[in-house]
């Protein structure tokens, strides 16, 4: 069905068009027929590539194609063992890549289930709960506070309904809905108050709506389609590795050709030299590099998933290590997204409330000490009003925790309805004043709802004595204007100017602490007044108190922000909240310092041009009262100043900014599917500390990639130089083809793989972010690779020459060279674990996988030398003790030297800069 302008039609017209019924809804048969016609109510993704096509794509890499060519040549020459060995390596690489892509898709699919709600609909004349994906146009939605909309609908019945539409429109305040009005066809989305949209939430009231659009036909689906149309680009790491691979392949092929031609000229057999050339090509080309990069990314991503950060684009992990600015939402990311009452003013006292969130565990303190609040009538009256003049409710949730010996059930608490109202209900519960118990003995008979123009709401309750009371809450200045009396512990008294001055002073004190302040008041009603309650009754009220609340910072965030600062990463808070509140929270988190930073509002942003914003963007750490539309400008300005930006978001209209950011971060709990689709990373817990943990993991993954590039290339250079220099010097071939393959496929592979899962560098979050254009060989890595490669080649050739000329035994010399090459690499792998610390400072046992890999490779090398069947295949002979002493000394002299330095000038290792992350 085309997207119609339903907001310009009456409820009767919409119901008639969809051939449904106000009270009976659709029948099950009609719903099934429409489901077949319109499809499931879900966002469709791009057509997935068939699994076998995704598997074949793994073989398109240039280095892989060269290796497949070597496999064919080996098979043609009858060396089937070599051909099978090479083919197995290629297949392993392809399977690893395929499995990781599949697991990433499964992780995202599991996360999307979090946002797949159920819906209450009228079918067969009854209200039923059905999976949201089975909603169809014409369904009658039964809507209540707390519901998350799963489809677009035209309202046909409304009772004091307010809807949070920030995810779609960016409007931070709930929108009051109506059913009996029509709007012009060109009305913008935010002005269509007779519509509800998928992805929004009902915070107050109830009503009914007829579904007019589902799935991709919704407003959310329309935006999702535009986002999915964008093309994906290769990351810098992918491009660098592809270029590196091509250079290595062509360079090594040239050297191999020289070795083959030189050998043939010297009189070696054509077959032997062709096989040596193929073997050397296999040794020189780091065919393990793509596989190990995939493994490093895969394992890193799995660690991130355990920390509740789901990476949607695997290679984008490298960009995390370059991040210089994290732009974060305040609510729910830096804060708990659970309003908490901190102070109450009642009678003549200020009470402090401890605890946070919706947990009723907490204390009420007077003068910093606990007291018997059950005898405090002023506080009791204030909290009773707050609990009853309230449309939110406190729910108890029993959570079963599985233990080693037995299971136990713990009680958790949650709020249904508006979080601000919920905070007051929780505060009352801390004083043992339970809303549910009150409502059993007091009956609500009327409500005068909150309106933004009125800035207050009131309710009328019938008391146990048969009389009635009106309870009000709202903005302090508004409520105070309506008050004539002042409630004390002894009862109401006349409101004096002294009382008014004190109330205003306390209000200012609370506001200066960034507390959101509400006032509560009441009055008794006559039976006649209670029969027809309206706004006229909101006069001559008794002022009962002030309630100050705040959305407190997450406990772990402050330490994470400090870690970011140490890592050279700036944190920027972006919020739709008031400037004073935002600045107060930012100061508490050490994001904002008045002498160093600026805070801008959305209005101030609108008044700035690009040049003016660019000139101050580096000093701004707080953006307040901004809409998601402003986020795009902030990202673009930061990028123009050379920053690598991570941007968080949850709403559909955050998608452009998330797409524009270098790392788009979507909220897993509150974010829409569209936002997740546009993002590179999804936070399953909406927690800022998770971003910081992901940045550290990203740096660690990139460091590990550098480690095994260093190891693989230096070893490969050593192997090539051994053969190349021997050919130039006129020496016999120091290594046979089967020995070269053995070194490359067995001893190179496992230790390199273990480096890919090395623990993060102790200093990874104590150094500034690397530049995104920085070469993977920067910071002296190329010198280390070439230098160690030359050392390995010369060491192997030295041992070969010494044994060959002293013993005049070519098989013995080749065995000694073979062992030297292997053990040079085994010792070298420990040096590759850090570019700053020696293995003695890091500790041998900090990577047990590497120890196991070296032990296995060492054992396999000894096996091919001393087990007769294997030694005949690899043409090896046993070595004497003196020959072993020569091999191990030449192979491990750098490790021996470092050991001596450590003993003589011992250095303490740096402590790990851990990311605090409470769970």
N, C-alpha and C positions, 0 to 999 in steps of 0.2 A: 504494500500500500504506500502511495506517495506520502511524504510528510505534509500533513494538512495543518491549517491554522485553526486548531481546535479551540484556542482561547478566544476566537472571535465568534464562537457559536454558543448557543444556550445549552444547558444540560440536556433538555429534551431532544434537541437536534442531534447531539452526539449519541445519546442512547438509541435514538431511532436509527441513526446511520449504522450503528454496529449491531442492530437487531438483538438487543439485550433487554434486561428488565431491572428497574431500580431495586426491587426487593428480592427477586428470585435469582437474578444473575443468569449465567449460562447453565445448560445441562452438561453432564459429563460427556455425552455424545457430541454436542456442539463444540465443546472445548477440544476434544480429540481431533475433530475435523479441522478446526482452525490451527491446531498445532501442526498438522500435516501440511496445511497451506502456508503458514507463516514461518514455520520452523521454531526451534527452541529459542527461548528468550536469553540469549547469551551473545557475547561479543565473539565474532568469528575471527580467527587468525588467518594470516596468509596461508595459502595452500602449502601444506607440508610436503617436503621432498620425500619421495619414497626411500625407505631404509636402504635399499640396495644401491640407489643413486648416491646417497650420502656416504656409503661405504666406498664406492668407486672413486669419489672425489678425493679420498685420502691418498690415492695413487697419482695425483696430478702434480705433486711437488717435483721440481726439476731434479733434485738429488735422488729422489726415489726412482724416477725414470731412468737415470744413469745406472743405478744399481740393478734395475730390472734388465737393462742391456747387458751388464756384466754377468747376470745370471744366465742369460741366453748363450753368451759366449762360452761360459764355463760348461754348460750342458753340451754345447756343440763339440767342445774339445774332450768330452767324456768325463769331466771332473764333476760327477753328479753330487758328490758329497758337498763340494764347495757351493754348487748351484743351490742345493737345498738349504744350506746354511744361510746364504744371503737372502733367499726367498723368505725364510722364517723371520729374519730380522725385519724385512719390509712388511710382512703380514702383521707382526707384533705392533709395529708403529701404526698401521692402519686400524687395527682393532682398538688400540688405546684411544686414538682420536675419535673413533666412532662411538665407543662406550661413553666417553666423557661428554660428548655433545648430547647423547641420549639422556644421561643423568642430569645434565643442566636443564633439559626440557622437563624432565619429571619433577625436578625441584620446583620449577616455576609453576607447573600444573598443580602441585600440592599446595603451594602458596595461594593460588587463585581460589582454591576451595574455601579459604578463609573469608572471601568476599562473595560467597554464593549463599545468600540467605534464603529462608523460606518466606512465604507470603500468605496472608490470610485473604481468602477470596470467598465471594458468595456463589456457590454452585449448588444446583438442585435445591434451591431455597434455604440452604444452610451455610453458615460460615465454616469454611474448611481451611486447613493449613496445607499448602502444596509447595513443592520445590519451586523456587523462583524461576527456574529455567522453563517451567511448564506454563507460565503465564501467557495468555493470548489476548489480542485485541478483542474488546467486548467484555472481558472479565470485570467484575465489580470488586474493587479492592476495599477491604475493611481496614482502616488505618487508625493506629493508636500511637501515643507518645512512645518514643524509643524505637519505632519501626524504621528500617532502612528501605527506601524505595528501590524496587527492582525493575520498574518499567515506567514509561511516561503515561500520565493519565490526566483526564479532565475532571476536576472536582465537581461532585453533584450534591454533596452534603458536607457541611463544615460546622464544628463546634470548637471555637476558641483555638483553632489550629495554627501553630507556628512551625515553619520548616527551615532547617539549616541548609542553605544552598551554596555555602562557600566552595564546595567541591566543583560546582558548575559555573557560578557567577562571580565568585570571589568576594561576595558580600559577607562580611564577618558576622553581622547580626541576623538572628532568625527573621524570616519573612512571615508576616501575618497573612493568612490565606482566606479567600472568599470563594463562594460558589455561584452567587447570583449576579455576577457582573460579566460583561464581555469587553474585550479590548480591541483596539484597532489592529488591522492585519500587520502593520509595520511596528507594533509594540516590541521593544527589545526583550530579551529573555528574562531579565531581572524584574520587569514590570508585569509579567504575566502571572498575576496573583491567583488566578483561578486554575492554575496547572500545578502538577507535581511531576518531578523528573527523576529518572533512575540515577542512583548515586547520591541522592540527598537524604536527609534524615528528619523525622518528625520529633521535635523537642517538646511540644506541648499540644494538648487538645486531641481531638479525634475527628474522623470524617469518613467519607466514602468517595471513591473516584472510579471512573470507567477507564480501563486501559485503552489507550489510543495508539501506542507504538511499543514494540518490543524488539529486543536484540539490536541489530545494526540500524534499525529504523529510528531508534531513540536519539536524543540529542548527544548522549555520550557515544553511541555507536557511530554517529556522523563524524565526530572528531576522531574516533579510533580509526576510521577508514582513511582519513587524511594522514594520520601519523604512520600507518602501516605502508603508505605509498612511498615513504622515503627510503632511499637506498642505503645500504650499509657499506662502510669503507674499511679497508685494511688498516690496522693500527700501525704506529711507527715500528713496533717490535717485529710484527709480521714482515713488514717491508724490509727492515734491516737484515733479518735472518734470511730472507729470500735472496737479497743482494749478496750477502756473505756466502751463501751456499753456491751461487753461480761463480763468484770469484774463486772460491776454493776448488770447485770442480774443474774449471778450465786451467787454473794454475797447476793443479796436481796432475791433470792429464798430460800437460806438456812435459812435466818432470818425469812422469812414468814412461812417456815415449822416449825420452833421452836415455833412461835406464835400460829400456828394452833394446834400443838400437846399439848402445854401448856394449851390452852383453853379447849381442849377436856378432858384433865386430870382433870381440875378443874370442869368439869361437864357441860360446855357449849354444845349446840347442835352441831351435826356434820355439819348440813347445814349452821348454822350461822358462824361457824369457817372456813368452806371451802370458803364461800363467803367473809369473812373477809380476809382470806389468798389471794384470788384472787384480792380483792380490794387493799390490801396492796402492792401486786406485781405491780399492775397498778400504784399505788402511788409512789412506790420506783423506778420503771424503768422510766427514763426520755423519754417517748415516744415522747414528743414534741421536743426533741433535734434535730433530723434530719430535722423536718419541719422548726424549727426556724433557723437552720444553712442555709437551702435552702433559706428561706425568707431573711435572712441577706445578703447572697451572691447576691440574685436576686435584692434586692433593691439597694445594693451597686453598682452592675453592671449597673443598670439603671441610677444611678447618674453619673457613669463614662461615659456612652453613651452620656448623656447630655453635658459632658465636652469633648466629641469627642474621648474618649478612649473606644474601643470595645474589651471586653474580650472574647476570643474564648473558653477558658477552665475555667469554673467557679471556681473550687476549687483552681486553680493556683493563685487566688487573694491573698491567704495567703502569697505566696512567695514574693509578692511586698513589704510586710512589713519587709522582711529580706534583701532587696537589699542593698548592700554596695558600689557597683560601677555601674554607668550608662555610658556605652560607646555609644557615640552619633555621628552620622554623622554631619558634619558641615553644608553643603549646604542644605538649606530648613528646617533644624531641629533647629539648633542654629542660623542660619541666615535666611533671608527672601527669598532666592532663587530668587532674583530679583536684578540683577546688577544695580548699581546706580552711576552715575557720581558725584564725590565729588569735583574735582578740574579741571580747564582748564588753560593752559598756552598759551597765544596768544599775539602777539605783544611783549610787555615787561612786561605784567601784569599777575598775578596769580588770577584767579577768583574762589570763593567758591560757590558751588551749594548746596542749601538746598533741603529738601524733601527726600523721600525714595521710593523705588519700582518704579512702572510704573505710579504712580499718577503724573500728570503734575503740580499739585499744588506745588510750590516751588519757591525760589528766586535765583537770581544770584547776588552775593555780590562782591564788590571790596573794599578792605581794611575794611571788616566787615560791609559795608554799601551798601544799595541799590543804584543803579545809572541808568541812562538812557542808557540801553544797545543797544537801537535801533540806536544810533549814533556811536557805537563802531565797526568800520569796520574790525578790526583784529579778534575780537571775532566772528563777523558775518561770515567771510570767513571760520574760523575754523569749525563752526557748520554746515554751508552749505555743506562743504566737507564731514563731518561726517554723515550727513543725506542722502546724495546722494550716497556716496561710501558705500552702505549698502543694504543688502538683507532682512532685517527685516522691519516690518511695525507696526505702532501703531494703535490699533483698539479701537473704542469707544463702550462701552457696557452700555446700559440703564438697570438699575436694579430697579424694582418696590418694594418699601418697604411698607408693610401694616401697617397702623397706627390705632389708636383707632377711630379717627374722619374721616380721609380720607387717601387715598393712595398717595404717592409721588414717583416720579421717580428721581433717582440719576444717575449721569454719572460715570461709572468706566472705567478703561483703561487696556488693555492687549497688549501683544506683540506676534506677530506671527513671528517665526524665532529664530535666535540665540540671547540669552539674552544679550550678550556683545554688539552686534550691536544695540539691542533694547534700551540699556541704553543711547546710543548716540542720538538716535532718540528722546527719552524722554527729554534729556537735551536740544536739539534744540527746542522742543516744549515749554519748559519753557521760552525760549527767543523769543517766538512767531515766530519761524522758523519752518514751517510745511512741512514735507516731501511730503505729498500728494499735496500740493499747488505747491511746487517746481517742481514736476514731471509733472505738467500740462503745465508748460512753458518751461521746459527743457526735452529733450527726450534722453533716454539712447540708444546708438547705439552699444555698445560693452562692454564686461567684460573680464578682465584678472583675472581669479579666484585665490583665495588664495590657496597656496600650503605650506605644512609644511616646505619644503626646501626653499621656497622663503620668507616666513614669511611676506607676504603682499598681498593685492589685489588692483586692479585698475579698474575703470570704465571710459568710454568715454561718454560724454553728448554733444549733439548739443545745443548751447546756443540760446537765443532769437535773437541775431544779426546774426545768421547763421554760426558763427564760432563754434569750438568745444574745449572742455577742457578735460583733463585727471585728475581725482581725485584719490589719493592713500591714503591708510591707512595701518599701520602695526607696527611691532616692531620698537621702536625709533631708535636703532642703525642702523637697516637696512634702514629705510627711510632716516635718516640723511646722510648716505653714498651716497644716490642718489640725494641729494639736492645741488644746486649751489647758490640758492637765499634764501632770508629771507623775509617773509611777515610782513610788518608793517602797521600801520593805514594809512600811506600815500601811500602804495603800495609796490611792491617788491624792495628789495635792495640786494646787494651782500652779500653772507654769509661769515662772517669773523670768525676768530678763537675765537674772543671774544663771538660771537653768539653761536658757537659750545660749548664753555666751559659753557656758561649759560644754554643752553639746557640740557647738560649732568648733570649739577648740579641740575636743577629743576627735571629732571628724577629721580635722586637718592633720592631727597627729597620725591617725590611722592612714590617711591618704598619703602622707609623706613616706610611709613605709611600703608604699605601692599596694596597700590593701584595697580591695573593692568593698565599699561600705554600703550597707543597707540599714535602714531604720525600720523599727517595728512599733506598732501602736494598736490600740483597741478602744472599743466603747461598748457599753451595754445598750441593748435595744428594747423598745417596748414591743409587745405582741403585734401592734399595728404596723410598726416600722419593719418588723421581721417578715411580714407578709408580702411586702412589695419593695424589696431592697434595690437600690440604685445608687448612683454616684452622689446623690444629695445627702446620703447618710455618712459620707466620708468627711465629717466635720466634728468639731468638739471632741477630738480623739484624745486618748491618754497616751502620752509618749512613754514607751516601755524600754527602749534601748537601741544601741547600735551594734551591728555585727560586721566585723572586718575579716575578709577572707582573701586568699591568694592561691594561685596555682604554684606550689613550691617547686624549686629546682630538684631534678633527680640527684640523689645522693652521690652517684658516681661521676656526674658530669663535670664537676669542678676540677677533679683530678685529671680527667681526660683533656679538658681545655688547657690545663697547665702543661700536660704532655705535648699537646699541639704546639704551644708556644715554644717549648724546648726544641721541637722538631722543625721550627721555622714556618709553621702553618698558622695563618691568621683565622680566627673564628669571628664570623659576622652573624648577628642575630637579626632575623627578619620576622616581623609579627604584625598582625592587624590590630594589636592591642594599643592602648594609649601610650604616649611617649614616656610619661612618668613611670608607669608600671614596667615598661620594657627596660628603661634605664636602671631602675632599681634591681630588677632580676639580673641584668647584665653586670651591674656592679658587684652583686653577690657572687657571681660566677667568675669575676675578674676578667670579663670580656671588655668592659668599659671603664676607663679612667678619665675623669673630667678634664684633667690637664693634658691628656694625650689624644683623646678621641672625640669624634663628633657623633651626634645622633640626628637623623633626618626623618621627617614625616613624609607621607605620600604627597601631601599638598606641597611641601617644599621641593620634592622631586619633580612634580609637574611644572614648577616654575623655573626649573633649570634646563639649560641646553646641554647637549652632549659634552661640549668642551668644558663647561663649568663643572659638570658632574665628574668628568675625568680628572679634573685638577684636584678634587678633594676625596675621591673614592678610596684612596689608600688610608685615609684617616678616619673614615666612617666605620664604626663597628656596630651600630644599631640603626635599623630602619623600622620605624613604627607607623601604625595606621596606614600600611601599604596594602594594596590589593595584589593578587597574584600577577596582574598585568604589569606591575612595576618590577617584578622579579626579572623579567627579560631584559629590561634596561640596565639593571644592576649587573647581571651576568655579562652583558655586552661591554659595559664600561670596564669591568675588571679584566676581561680578556684583552681589551684594547691596551690596558696597562701591562700586559704581558703575564698575567696570572693564569694558573691552571685551576679552574674553579669546580668545586663539588657543590651542587645545589640540591636541596631537599624540597619535596613537594608532595601533596596528596590529592589535590583537586585536578579536575580535567583541564581547567585553564592554567594550571601550573605546567602542563605538558610542553608548551613552547620553550619556557625557561629551562626545563629539565633536558629537553632535546638540545638546546643551545649550549648548555654547560658541558665541560669536558667529562665530568662524571655526574650524570643525573641520578639522583637517589630518591626512590619512591618509598612511601610508607606502606608497610605490609598490612598493618591493622586498619588504618583509616584511609589509605590510598585507594583510588579507583583503578579498575583494570586498565583503563586508558593510560593513566600515569605510569603504571608498572610497565606497560608495553613500550613507553617512550624512554624508560630509564635504563641505565647500565647496571644498577645495583638496587636491590630491594631490601629494606630493613624489616625483618619479621617482627621486631619488637618496637619499632619507631623510636629507637634510642640513639642519642648522639654518640654515646660511648661505643656503640657498634660501628659507627663510621670510623672512629679513631682506630679501633681494633682492625678494621679492614685496611686502613692506610698502612698500619704497621705490617700487616700480612702482605700487602702489595709490595712494600719495600723489601720484605724478606724474600718473596718469590723472585723479584728481579735480581736480588743479590745472589740467590741460588742459581739463577740462569747464568749469571756472570761466572759463578764458581765452576759449573761444569763446562762452560765454553772454554774457560782457562785450562781446565784439565784435559778435555778432549783435544783441543787444538795443539797444546804444547806436546801432548803424547803423539799426536799424528805427525807433527813437524819432526819430532825425534825419530819416528819410524821412517819417514821419507828421507831425512838427511842420512840416516844409517845406510840406506840402499844407494842413495845418490852419490855420497862421498866415496863409498866403496867402489862404485863404477868409475868415478873420476880418477881415483887413486890406483886403479888397476888391480884391486883386490878381488878375490873370489866373492861370490854372492854371500853375504854374512847370514842371511835368513832365507829359508826355503818358503815357497808360497803358502804351504799349509801352516807353517809357523806364524807367518804374518797374519793370516786369517784368525788363527787361534788368539793371538795377542789382541787383535782388534775386536773380535766378537765376544770373547770371554772376559779377559782382564780389563778391557776398557769399559764394557757395558755396565756391569754390576756396581763398581765403585762410582761411576758417573751418575748412575741412577740414585745411589745413596746420597750423593751431594745434592741432588734435586730436592731431598726432603730434610736437608740440614736445618737445625734450629735457627731462628732468626738471629742476625748479628746483634750482640749486646748493645751496640751503639746505633741501631737502625733508627731510633726515634730521638737521637741526640745530634743529628746532623741535618743541615738544611735540605729541602727537596732538590732532587736533581733536575736539571733542565730537560724539558721534553725532547729537545733536539740533540741531547748528549749522545755520543756514540756509545755503543755497548762496550767498546774497547777503551773508553776514557779512563782518566785517573790512573794512567800508567799500566793498564792491563795488557796492552799490546806488547810492552817491553817485557813484562813478566812471561807472557806466552812465548815470545820469540826466544828470550834468554834461556828459559827452561827447556824449550824444544832443542835448542843447540846443545845444551848441556846433556840432555838425554841421548841425542844422536852421537855426540863425541864420546860419551861414556861407553856406549854400546860398542862403537867402533874401536875404542881403546882396548877394551877387554878382548874383543875378537882378535885384534892384531897381536896382543901380548901372548894369548894362548896359542894362536895359529903359528906364530914364528918361534915360540919357545918349545912347543910340543910337536909341531909339524903334523897336526892332526885336524883336518878340516871339520870332521863331525864333532869333535870335542870343542873346537873354537866356535862353531855355530851354536852348540848347546849352551856354552858360556855366554855368548852374545844374546841368545834367546832369553836366558834367565836374567841377564842384566837389564834388558829392555823391559821385561815384566816387572822386576822389582824396583827399577827407577820409577815406574808409574805407580807402584804400590806405595812407595815412600812419598812421591809427589802429591798424591791425593790428599794427604793430611795437610800439606802446605796450602792447598786450594781452599780450605775451609774458611780462611779469613785473609783479607788483604792487610790487616792491622796487627792481629795477634798470632802468636805461634800456637801450635797444637798443644804445647805444654801449658799455656795460659788458658786455652779453651777447655782443655781436659779431654782425654782420649774417649771417655765414656759418655760424653754429651751427645754423641751420635752413634748409638749402638748398631744401627743399620749399616753404617760405614765399616765398623769393626767386623761385622759379620760378612760383609761383601769382600773385604780385604782377606779375611781368613779363608773364605771359600775360594777366591781366586788364587791365593797362595797354595792352598791344598790341591787345586786342580793343576797348577803348574808343576808341583812336585809329582803329581800322578803321571803326567805325560813324560816325565823324565825318569821315573823309577818303576812304573808298572810295565813289564815287558811288552804286552800287547800294544799299549799306547805309545811306548817309546819307539816301537818299530814303525808305527804310522807317522809319527812326527820326527823320525830320524834323529833321536836324541840319545845321549850316552850319559852315564853317571858322572858327577863331578867329585873331585877329591876335596878334602878339607881346605887345602891351600887355595884351590880354585874357588871354592865357596867364599872364603875370606876375601879374595879379590873382588868377586861379584858383589857381595854385600857392602863392602867398604866403598867401592866406586858408586854403587847405586844409592847408598844412604848417607853420604858424607854430609849433606846439608842438614839432615835430621840430627845426626851426631853433633854437628856444630851448634845447632839450636839447643840441644840438650845441655851442652856445656855452658852456653850462655845463661840458660835458665837456672842451672845449679849455682853459677857464680854470681849472676846479677838478677836473681829472681824478680819477677814483675807480677803484681797482682792483677787478675783479670777484672775487666769492668763488670759491674753488676748490670743485670738485664733491666731495661726500661720497660716494665710491664704496663700494659693497658688495663687500668682498673675497670672491671665490668661486672657489677653485681647481677646475679641471676635470681 
